[in-house]
Amino acid sequence: MSFQSQLRSWLIGKPLDPLNQETRRSIALMAFFAWVGLGADGISSSNYGPEQAFRALGEHTDLGLYLALATAITVFIIALAYNQVIELFPTGGGGYRVATKLIGPYAGLVSGAALVLDYMLTIAISVASGVDALFSLLPVGLQEHKLAAEIGLIVLLIVLNLRGMKEVITVLLPIFLGFIITHAFLIIYGIGAHADNLPQLIPATLGETRSLAGQLGWAHVAAFMLLAYSQGGGTYTGLEAVSNNVNVLAEPRVRTGKITMLYMALSLAFTAGGIILLYLLWDARPVEGQTLNAVVFGDIIAHLGWDPWLTKAALWTVLALEGGLLFVAANTGFLGGPAVLSNMAGDSWVPHKFRYLSTRLVTENGILVMGVAALGILIWTGGSVSLLVILYSVSVFLTFAISLYGLCVYWWRHRAEHGHWIRRLALSAAGFIVCSVILALLLVEKFAEGGWLTALIIAAITGICLSIRNHYNWTREQIRKVDEIFANQPFGSVTNAPKPDPSLPTAVFMVGSSRGGGLHALLWVQRMFPEHFRNFIFVSARTVDAHSYGGNEDVKMMQMEADVALTYFVNFCNSKGWAAKSRLAFGTDPVDEAVKLAQQMHEEFPNCMFFASKLVFQSENWLIRLLHNEAALAIQRRLHLQGLQMVILPMKI
């Protein structure tokens, strides 16, 4: 093993076997671990979402009671609506798949572009907010080092995620549980300690409402409340994570997904609503260099009457857990983002290589792209949480609105097939209205402060995806024409087929799913080397990617399709009286598997030469090389280094 391979194995772990059923069971997440890995994004938003909404009230903090109630209700509306997504799309895909299947491919593209940006921002805002929480404990003079700390943490999370999801959860589980336990205690104690003030909240809220309405009018009061409510839109981010990643859940997936969503809704509604209530009861006011959570939790811990050193240690622990949970939440971006890219790659909106799994069965390309993009966003914004929240909320609620509209369309179209369609349509419509209102307010009120940038980024991603899809569609059409040309090749009887003789010259063809490509190579070899080769071996190294690894049925279907393709080539040779056989292998890296197959074939047929086809474009550039994996060239180089002969046959399209 080379030093590079040893280093890689040490950093991200030993390879896993994708065809072993025990492997999937070992990496699939049961509801509790899914709550940790996927729910942390939602729960962690209580560290910045409620504060943004409460700050938007300005001096009218008595109106915060409305925000607490609206926050809890909104969480459950969105969560219940997304339970329907889990039911309808049990293989994952979430908002992207909903929009694509229920509305149309272009709606799916916009939803996917927004989701990709959303997960990039999930990483950026979670890390930035976590560092803010930790730096609330430090002197103000150290604030200038926050950005460097954020960059280092993202790099660490990239390495952890390359090892696999369960490995990350194992490391971060104590932080998650510590956050839940400490914040549940502080919320319950904080409300109980000022329980005498609870009866006064409703009269104070109603009095402030009437007073403000007398000054501005009821319409302005409603607009003011809606704006503050929309500022806390970041609170609801992360609720879509389960529906996007149903494919990583333990069986039965739908049930596991719904249980996970229930855990998320209950914990987020309690935490976010409870924190806003604490702001009211403890009269929290902003302090320079500290989050509002740091202020109110500091007051609550001081109220416990502990020794000063113990009080300080407790506050440090609580804020450290807040920061830690936000780092756990950032991890959701490394799971959800690559999953969305994988689904979009399956529909040819992004390069197909985003479907490939690493030896650790994670979408390595997606993880790297999400991490690098999050680093770029952090550096560009300087780690400003207020700006990131605007970007984040716009992208999230655009996806929410499109998905929930898709559900409305579905229940209306299938109303005759479902007995409870009215209830489900009403729930989807309520969620759509809530999310659309928040989205519209954010765009109108925050357009100049960052909303325009979100729209621009989503439009740019959409334009790039359209160009990529157009190229793939053109390429497929050209390959289809080649297949049609070779489809009429005469095909004789395959009875009494000769057996391959290992001592005779052998041509080994590396083929894929295109019959035209395989026959093009075969007939070219027969024309250039007439009567030389006596054995014709067809080998295929298929990639177990993120799409085919969705379940055992998908892998079996891929195996069956590959067997059919190889059988066709063998039967074609046998019908000509030529000795032929085939060999099939599966793995996460097509180049590695193809090289292993070549080595096996050379051991069995020492007098062999290898052949493969490669698409050749009229005008080739870096983008085309990015969109096509150039596997033939990589295989040829590896075989040449081992002294094996391989010829690449150009197939111009």
N, C-alpha and C positions, 0 to 999 in steps of 0.2 A: 504494500500500500504506500502511495506517495505521501510526502509530507503534507501536501495540500489536502489530500483525502483524509489524513489523520487529523489535521486541524479542523476540517469541516465536521468530522464525526465527533470530535471533542466539543465543538461549539453547539451543534444542533442535534447531536445524538445519532445512533446507528440507524440504518435504513429499516423500513417496515415493509412487510409483504402485503401488497394491496389485494391479492387474490385469497388470502387467508381470512376466513370468516371471523375468526377470533380477533383479528386486527381491528375490524370495524367496531366490534362490540367493545373493545378495549378503549377506543377513542371517542365513541358516541357518548353524549352527555345525558345523564338522567336529569329530572326536573330541578333538583337542588343545585347541581353543578351548573346547569344552564342558567339558573337564576343568578348565580355568582358571575358566570362568564358573560352573559348577555344582559342581565338586569342591572349590573353595576352602572351602565351608561345612564339608565333612567334615574336610578336612586341618586347617583352622584350629581345629577342636575339640580338637586335640592340645595346644592352648595352655592349655586349662582342664579338659578331661575327665580326663586322667591325674592331674593335680594333685588334683582333688577326690577321686578314688578313693584315691590314695596317702595323702592327709591323713586319710581315714576309718580307716586302719589304726592311727593313733595311734602308740604305741610299738612296735607289732609290725610294723615295716617289712620284716622278712625275708620276710614273706608276700607281698611285692610281686611276687615271681616268678610266683605264681599269676595275679596281675592282668595281668601282661604277656602271658602265654600266652593267658589267657581273652579279653583284648582283641583280639589278632590273630585268634583263631579266630572270635570273634563277628562281627568285621568281614566276614569272608569268608562266613559263614553268611547274614547279612542281605543282602550284596551279591548272592550267587548266587540267593537267593530273589527278589530284586527284578529280576533278569534275566528271570525268568518273567513278571513284570508287564510288562516291555518287550515281550516276545514276544506276550502276549495283548492288549495295548492299545498298538499302535504309533502311535496318534494322540495319546497323552499322557493326562493325567488322574490317573495314579498311584494313590495310596491311595484317593482319592475315587471314581474310576471303578471300581476293583476292588471296593470295598465295595458300590457301587450296583448293579453288574451281577451280581456273584457272590453277594451276600447279600440285598440289598434296598435300596430307596430311603432308608429311615430309618437303616439302618446307614451308608449313604453320607453322609447328612446329618451324623451324629455324627463320622464320619471327616473330612468336609469342614470342620466347625467346628473340630475339633482341628488340622487342617492350617493353617487360616487363622490361628489363634492361634500355632501353631508358627512360621510365617513372620514374624509380627509380632515374636515373641521372638527369631527368628534375627537380625533387624536389631538389636534392642535389646541382646542379649547379646554379639553380635560387636563392636559398637561399644564397649560398656562394657568388654569384655575387652581390646580393642585399646588403648583409652585407658589401662587399667590397666598394660599392657605398656610403653607409652611413658612413663607417669608413674613407672615403676620406675626410670627414669634420672634423675629430678628430685628435688629436696629434698622431704622429707616435708611441709613447710609449704605446698607448692603443691597438695596433694591436694584442697583445697576447690574448685579450679577444674576438676575433672574433668567434672562434669556439664555445665558450659557448653561445654566442648570436644566432648562427646558430642552435644549438641544441634546445634552447628554442623556436625559431620560428617554427621549424618543429612540435614540440609538440602542439603548439597553432593551427597550420593548421590541424593537425589530429583531434582535438576536433571540429573545425569549420566544417570540412567535414563530420563528423559523424552526424551533424545536417542537412545536405542536401546541394545540389549545389546552389539553389537559395539564401539560407541564406548566403552562402559565397559571392556570387556575390553582394548581397545587401550591405554587409560590405565593399567590396573592390571596388565597382563601382566608388566612388569619386576619388580614387587613379588612376584608369585607365583613367578616363576622364581628370584628372589633368595632367597626363603624356602626353596624346595626344595633349592637348591644348598648354602646355608649350613648348614641343619639336617641334611642328609645327611652333610656333612663332619663336623659336631660329633658326631653320633651314632656314626659309624664311628670317628672318632678317639677319642672318649670311651670307647667299649667297648674299643678296641685298647690305649689307654694303661693301662687297669686290667684287661687280659686275665688277668693272674695271679690276680685275685680270682674269675674265672668258675667255676673248679672248686669253689670253696668255697660258691657260692650254693646249690646243691642240698642239700648236707648242712646248711647253716645254715637253709634253709627247712624241711626235714624236722624238724630239731631244734626249731625254734620252734613248728611245728605240733603235735608230740608234747607239748611243754611246756604249750602253751595248752590242749590237749585234756585234759591231766591236771588242770588247774585248773578248767576250765569244762565239760568233756565235749564229745564229738564233735559233738553236735547244735548246741551253742552256737557252736562253731568254724565249722561250716558256715553258720549264720545270720550270724555276724560277717563272714565272707568274702563272702557274698551281698549283705549290706548295703553293704560297701565297693565291691563290683563294681557295684551299682546306682547308687552315688554317681557313678561314672564313666560313667553312661548318656549324658551329653552327648557322649561321644566318638563315638558312632555316629550322631549327628544329621547330616543332610545326605546320607546314602546314598540317600534316597528322591528326591532332587532330579532325577535323570536321568529316572526313570520319570514324574515329574510333568510334565516338559517335553520329552518326545520330539518334540513337534510343532515345536520350534525347531531340531532337529538336521538335518544334511545327509543327503540320501539316499545309500544305503539306511538308513533311520532305525534299524531294529532292530539292524543290524550296528554302526552308529555308536554307538548307545546301549550295546551290550554292551562295546565297546572302551573307551568312556568309563568305564563301571562298573569294568572291570578296572584301568584307571589309578587310579581312586579307591581301590579296595580295596587295591591293592599299596602305594600311597603312604601311606594312612592306617594300615594295619597296621604298616608299617615305622616310621613316625614316632611313632605313639602307643605301640606296644610298645617301641620303642627308647628313648623318653624315660623310661618307667617303669623300664627297665633301668638307665638312667643315674642315676636317683634312688638305686637300690640300690647301684651300684658306687661312686658318689661320695658316698654317705651324706648326701644333701641334707636340710637342715633349714630350716624356715620362718624368714624374716627379715622384720621389720616393714617395710611399704612396698614389698616386692618379691614378685614371683611366684616359685614354686618353679623354674620354668624359668629365670628370671633368675639365681637362685642357682647352679644346677648349670652353666649355660652360662658364667657368670662364672668358676667354678672351672676349667672345661675350658680356656677361653681363657687364663687365667693360667698353666695348666700348659704352654702352648706356649712360654713363656719369652720373649715379645716385650717390647719396651720398654713401660714403663707407659702412655705416651700412646697407643701402638698397641693395647695390650690394651683400654684404655678405649674407643677408637674402634671396635674390633671388636665389643665387647659392645653398644655403642650401635647399631651397624649391625644386629646380630642381633635385638635387641629392637624396633628400628624396623621391621624386616621382619615380625616377629611381629604387631606392631600393624597394619601395612599389610595383611597377609594377612587379618586379622580384618575389616578394612574391605572387602576383596574379598568375604569370606564374607557380610557383611551384604548385599551386592548380590544374593545368591541369594534373599533374602527379597523383594526387589523384582521378581524374575523369577517365582519359584514362587508367591508369594501372589496376585498378579493372575491367574496362570494358573488357580489353584484357584477364585478368585472367578468367573472367566469360565466355567468348567465348571459351577459351581453356578448361575450366571445362566442358562445354557442349559436347566437343569432347573427354573428359576423359584424357586429357594430364596433368591436375592438379587436386587436390582433388575437389570433387563435391561441397563441402561446399562453394567454392568461387563463386557459383551461387546464394547463399542465400542472401536475402535482410534483412536489419534490419527493425525495426518498423518505421524508418524514410525513408524507401524505398531506402536506399543506400547499396552498397555491403560492409558491415562493415569489413568482413574478409580481403578483398582486400585492403581497406584503411589502416588497421593496418599493413598489410604486407609491403605495399609500404612505409609507414612512417618509420617503424623499419629498413627496408633495406636502405632507404636514410640516416638515422642516422648512420648506420654502414659504409656506403660509405664515408660520410663526415668525420667521426672520423678516418677512415683508411687513407684517402688522406690528412687529416689535413686541409680540406677546400680549397685546391689548385685549383683555377679556371683553370689554364693552363693545369693541368693533367685531370681535369674533362671534359674539352672541348674535349680532344682527345678521351676519353672513350665515351663520348656522341656522337660525330660526327660519329665515326665508327659504333656504333649501329644503329643510325638513318639512315645513308646512306646504310647500309646493307638492312634494311627494305624497303627504297625507291627503291633500285635497284631490289629487288625481286618482289615488287608490280608492278612496271612499266614493268618489263619483263612479268609478268602475263597478264597485259593489252595488250602487244604486241601479246602474244600468242592468247588471246581472239579475237582481231580484225582480226587476220590472219585466224583463224578457222571459224569465222562467217562473212567473207568478202562478201559472197553471200547474206547475210540477211540484210546488212546495206548499204545504198547508199553512205554514206560519210566515209566509212571505211578507205580509203587511208589517209585522213586528220587526222583521229583519231589515226591511226597506226603511222603516222609520228610524231605526238605530243608525243605519248607514247614512241616511239623509241628515240626521242630527249631527253626526260627526263631520260630514262634509260641510255643513253650514258653519259650524264652530271653526274648523280649520281654514275655511275660505275667508271668514271675517278676519281672523288673526293675520292671515297672509296679506290680505288687502291693506289692513292697517299698517303692517310692517313696511310694505312697499311704499305706501303713500307718505307715512310719517318719517321713515328712515331711509328714503331713497337716496338723498344727498349724503347721508352718513355712512353708506356702505351697501344699501340695497341695490344700487345700480351695478355695483361690482359683482354681486351674486348673479344677477341677471346676465351680465356680460360673460362671466365664466361658464355658466350653464349653456348659453348660446354658443360659446366657442367649443365646448366639449361636444355639443350636438352637431355642429358643423364638421368637426373632425371625424366623428362617428359616421356621418353620412358619406363622407369621402371614402372611408375604409370599406363600408358596406358596398358602395358602388364598385370598388375594385374587386372585392371578393365575388360579387354577382357576375361581373364580366369574366373573371377567371373561370368560374364554374361553367358558364355558358361555353367558353372555349373548350374546356375539358369534355363537356357533354358532346360537343361536335366531334372531338377525337374519338370518344366512345362509340358514337354512331357510325363512324367510318369503319371501325374494327368490328362492329356488331355483326356484319355480314360475312365475316370470315367463315369458310366452309368448315363444317364440324362433322366428322365421320363417326364410326362406331368405336366404342371404348372397350370392347370385349377382347380378351386375351392380350391384355396390355403387358409389354415387356417389363422386367424388373431392372432397376438401376444396378449397374456394376461399378463398385467403388474404385476399381482399378482403371476405369476408362475416363477420358477427359469429360469434365462436368462443368456446366454453366449454372451458376447460382444466381437467381434473380430476386432482388429485394423489391417487393411489390406492396402496394397499398390497396385501397378500395376501388381504384379506377381500373376497369378491365382494359380500356384503351391504352393506358400507360404500360401495363404489363405485356400486352400483346405487341405493342410498339417495340419494346425492348427485345422480346423473343424473336420477332421476325427480323429485326435489324441484325441480331447476332447470327441468325441462320443465313442471312444474305451476305454478311461480311466474312463468316467462317463456315462456308458450306461443308457439310458432312464431317466437321471436326468434332463437335461436342456430341457425346452419346447419351449423356444423362442431363436432365433438366430439372433443377431443384428450385422450388418457389418458397421463399421464406418471408414472413411478415412479422414485424415487431409492432404491436399495437400499443397505444398509449392509454393507460388507465388514468383519465383526467378527472377533473372535478365534476363534470356532468355524468360520466359513466359510473363514478364512484358513489352516486346517490343512493344505491342499494344493490343487493345481490342480483335482482332481476335485470338491472341495467348492464351489469357486468356479463351476465349470461347472454343477453341479447347481443352484446358486442362480440362475444366469443362465437356465437352462431353466425353472425354476419361475416366475420373473418373466415370461418370455416367454409362458408358458401363460396366466397371469392377465391380462396385457394383451391377448392375442389374444381372450380371452373377451369383454372389454368392447367391443373393436372389432367383433367378429362380432355382438354383440347390437345395436349401433347400426346396422350394415349391414342386419341382418334387418328393421329398422324403416324402412329407406330413408334413413337419416341418414348423412351423410359423416363418416368417423372415421379416425383413425390413432393411433399410439402412439409413445412415445419412452422409452427406458430408459437409466439412468445408474447407475454404481457409484462408491462412494467411502467414506471412513471417517467422514464427517460428513453425515448425511442432510439437514440443513438447508442446508449449503453446496451440495450437489449439486442439491437441489430448486430453489434460487434460480438456479443456473446454467441448469437446464432451463427455468425460467420466462423467463429473459432470452432464450434461444434461441427459445422459442415466440413471444415478443412480437415478435422481429425477423421471424419467418416469418409470423405472423398478427397484424398491428398492432391489429386490432379484437377483442382477446381479453380475457376476464375469467377469473380463476382461482377454483377452488372446491376445498375440502378438507373432510373430515369430522373431527369431534373427539368422542371419547367424553365424555359428561357423566354424572357420578355423582350419585345422590340426595343424598348427604352427602359433600362433598369436603373434604379436609384436606391438611396438608402431606405426610403419608405417601403419599397417593394421587398427589400431584404429583411426589413423589420416584420412585414406581414407574412412572409414565408420563411419557414424555419431553417432552410438550407441544410437539412439533415444529411442529404447525399454527400455533400462536400465534407462534413464533419466525420461521417463514417469512412469515407475514402482515406482521409488523413490518418485515422486511427488504424485502419487495416494496412496502409502502406508502411507505417512505423513497425508493424509486426511482420513485414515481409510478405504480405498477402496482396494479390493483384486485384484491383477493382477498376472498372471502367464506368464512367458516367456518360449516359447517352442523353444528349439534349433533345427535349421535346418542345419545339417552338410553338407558342400559342399567340 
